[in-house]
Amino acid sequence: QVQLVESGGGLVQAGGSLRLSCAASRTLLSINAMDWYRQAPGKQRELVAAITITSGGSTFYADSVKGRFTISRDNAKNTVYLQMNSLKPEDTAVYYCKTQLAGVYNYWGQGIQVTVSS
């Protein structure tokens, strides 16, 4: 099992930046990958970014955030980050980190609100 705790959300003006953190309760080296999802009101949860942990740190970004968001990890702190720059009102959502263990079991954080005002 793993517990994931997000932090760093809040209210920011359009064009601003926020950095989200996802702290894991176990070493990242025991986890294959970590994802960031978001869910806006009335919309489905969508994958925003992902990073592999045990195989070179390759990354994935949704087209809507490519060039603005950066996912990274700090193995020593068991933490994955999502740096969000040039934020837009359409980035407003609850952001979740998620991982999968044993290829079967999904674990989600509690979610954190990001609100971008125009």
N, C-alpha and C positions, 0 to 999 in steps of 0.2 A: 504494500500500500504506500501511498504518498499523499501528503497534504500540500496544497498549493495556495499561497496567499499573495494576492495582488495588492499593490500600493502605487501611489503616484498620480492618481486621477484628479480631476477637478474641473474648474471653469477657466477657459482661456479665450481670448479674442482670436478671431480669424487671422491667420498668418503667424500665430504664436506656436510655441513648442511645449510639449510635455514628455516626460520619460516615465513609462510604466515599468514596474518591477514585479517579478513573479518569483517568490522564494519557495523553494522546495524543501520538504522535510527529510529528504535523503540526498545522497550525493548525486550530482548530475551525471556522473560517470556510470551510474546504474540505469540511466534513462537513455533511450535511443534518440528521442527527438522531443521538442517542445513547440507547441503551437500557440499563437494568439488568434482568438476569434473576437468578433463583435456582433452585437445585436442591437439594431435601432428599433424604436417603437414601431410596431406593425410590420416589421420585416423579419425574414428568417436570419438565423445566426449564420455568419459567413466567416470563412477563413481569411485572415488578414496577412499573416506571416508565419513562417515556420523555420526552425533551425535544427539540424542534426547535431547530436552531442558526441556520439561515439565514432562517427565516421567523417571527420574532417570539417564539420561545421558548415556544411552547405546550407544555403538559405533559399527560401521561396517567398515571393511577395505577390499579393493580389495586384492586378493591373491598376486598381483605383488608388493604391498607396505607393506604387513603385516610384522610387526617386525621392520620396518624402519621408518614409518610415525606414528604420533600420533595426533589425533584430540582432541581439548579441547575447553572449553568455559569459558568466564568470564562474568557472568551475569551483574556485576556492570558496566562493560565497554561496554556492548552490542556487544561483539566481540567474534568471533570464530577463533581459530588458527589451523594451520596445521604445525606441526613441522616435518621437513623432514631431516632425517639423512641418512648417507651412500648412498648419491645420486649417481645415475648411469646415463650415457648418455641417456639411454632410458626413463628417467624421464623428459627429455626435452619436454616442451609443454606449452601451455597457460592454466593457472589454473583459474577456475571460482568457486565462491561460489554461492550457489543457495538455495532458500527456497520456500516453498509453503504455501499459505494462503487459509483458508477456504476449504482446500482439493482440490482446483481447480486451483488457480492462481499461476503460477510459476514466480519467480523473480530471475534474474541473476545479478551478478556483471559484471563489464566491462571486466574482465579478466586481468591477469597479467602474463608476460612472465617469465618462469624459463628455463634457459639454463645450461646444465651440460656438461662441456668439458671433453674429455678423456685424 
